[in-house]
Amino acid sequence: MTKYTKKDFPVENVRRFLEPGPIVLVSSAHHDQTNIMTMGGHMVMEFSPSLISCLIASGNRSFELIRKSRQCVINVPTVDLATTVVKIGNCSGRDTDKFFEFGLTPKAGTHVRAPLIEQCYANFECTLADAGWVNKYNVFVFEVVKAHVATSPKVPKTIHYRGDGEFMISGAETRKYRRLFKPQML
Ligand SMILES: Cc1cc2nc3c(=O)[nH]c(=O)nc-3n(C[C@H](O)[C@H](O)[C@H](O)COP(=O)(O)O)c2cc1C
């Protein structure tokens, strides 16, 4: 086992090691407006029902659209969309039609009015399950009510944000440790 030499590290930057999940694109719709935002702040809270919490800053246009419509789609992009993902996170739906600007195709969902992004590997249709943390923490707890996942490739090259403009791209997969799991932990 490795014995690491360590140094003090600023607590406000520990996110650089903890933000694990892939960067996602959150699409929303309210009345005749649609929008997309880039989001790293999500967490799986429960498997069944499938609950995901999302940190959506109140200054974002998406915040209002999602708060009012009580739904969204969580779309999982792959590395080929990385430039677009960053650009989407650097402009606002207040003055940009992001579907048009970035050449993305909105596709109708089956359970929510928010559009799926066709170019993303997976699309999770979500309805708001708990708004109790919205005012205090800008955290929306969503239930995934329908999931659409590409059949190939089996393991998508997702992108993971490490802060300071740095991404990790998902890499090697292994099932080497699977036999160590208790079945109920899988
Ligand atoms: C890599 C990356 C990750 C981001 N993660 C979040 C996040 O978790 N929560 C959030 O509110 N904004 C996040 N943002 C910023 C929003 O995407 C950005 O404010 C966006 O432009 C909001 O768009 P809107 O005003 O159209 O809703 C992130 C941006 C980037 C580039």
The ligand as an SDF file (V2000), in Angstrom:
LIG
                    3D

 31 33  0  0  0  0  0  0  0  0999 V2000
  -18.3920   22.3000  -15.4500 C   0  0  0  0  0  0  0  0  0  0  0  0
  -19.5290   23.1420  -14.9130 C   0  0  0  0  0  0  0  0  0  0  0  0
  -20.2550   22.7080  -13.8040 C   0  0  0  0  0  0  0  0  0  0  0  0
  -21.3050   23.4670  -13.2870 C   0  0  0  0  0  0  0  0  0  0  0  0
  -22.0040   23.0090  -12.2060 N   0  0  0  0  0  0  0  0  0  0  0  0
  -23.0560   23.7390  -11.7230 C   0  0  0  0  0  0  0  0  0  0  0  0
  -23.8620   23.2510  -10.6400 C   0  0  0  0  0  0  0  0  0  0  0  0
  -23.6600   22.1690  -10.1070 O   0  0  0  0  0  0  0  0  0  0  0  0
  -24.8930   24.0430  -10.1990 N   0  0  0  0  0  0  0  0  0  0  0  0
  -25.1640   25.2690  -10.7480 C   0  0  0  0  0  0  0  0  0  0  0  0
  -26.1100   25.9410  -10.3220 O   0  0  0  0  0  0  0  0  0  0  0  0
  -24.4170   25.7530  -11.7860 N   0  0  0  0  0  0  0  0  0  0  0  0
  -23.3890   25.0020  -12.2870 C   0  0  0  0  0  0  0  0  0  0  0  0
  -22.6480   25.4750  -13.3520 N   0  0  0  0  0  0  0  0  0  0  0  0
  -22.9530   26.8010  -13.8760 C   0  0  0  0  0  0  0  0  0  0  0  0
  -24.1910   26.8170  -14.7500 C   0  0  0  0  0  0  0  0  0  0  0  0
  -24.1060   25.8270  -15.7510 O   0  0  0  0  0  0  0  0  0  0  0  0
  -24.3010   28.1980  -15.4010 C   0  0  0  0  0  0  0  0  0  0  0  0
  -24.5630   29.1430  -14.3940 O   0  0  0  0  0  0  0  0  0  0  0  0
  -25.3320   28.2240  -16.4810 C   0  0  0  0  0  0  0  0  0  0  0  0
  -24.9120   29.1510  -17.4000 O   0  0  0  0  0  0  0  0  0  0  0  0
  -26.7260   28.5310  -15.9870 C   0  0  0  0  0  0  0  0  0  0  0  0
  -27.5280   28.7140  -17.1190 O   0  0  0  0  0  0  0  0  0  0  0  0
  -28.9830   29.3130  -17.0680 P   0  0  0  0  0  0  0  0  0  0  0  0
  -28.9220   30.7360  -16.5090 O   0  0  0  0  0  0  0  0  0  0  0  0
  -29.3940   29.3220  -18.5100 O   0  0  0  0  0  0  0  0  0  0  0  0
  -29.8110   28.4280  -16.2120 O   0  0  0  0  0  0  0  0  0  0  0  0
  -21.6130   24.7160  -13.8830 C   0  0  0  0  0  0  0  0  0  0  0  0
  -20.8960   25.1470  -15.0080 C   0  0  0  0  0  0  0  0  0  0  0  0
  -19.8600   24.3660  -15.5290 C   0  0  0  0  0  0  0  0  0  0  0  0
  -19.1120   24.8500  -16.7300 C   0  0  0  0  0  0  0  0  0  0  0  0
  1  2  1  0
  2  3  1  0
  2 30  2  0
  3  4  2  0
  4  5  1  0
  4 28  1  0
  5  6  2  0
  6  7  1  0
  6 13  1  0
  7  8  2  0
  7  9  1  0
  9 10  1  0
 10 11  2  0
 10 12  1  0
 12 13  2  0
 13 14  1  0
 14 15  1  0
 14 28  1  0
 15 16  1  0
 16 17  1  0
 16 18  1  0
 18 19  1  0
 18 20  1  0
 20 21  1  0
 20 22  1  0
 22 23  1  0
 23 24  1  0
 24 25  2  0
 24 26  1  0
 24 27  1  0
 28 29  2  0
 29 30  1  0
 30 31  1  0
M  END
$$$$
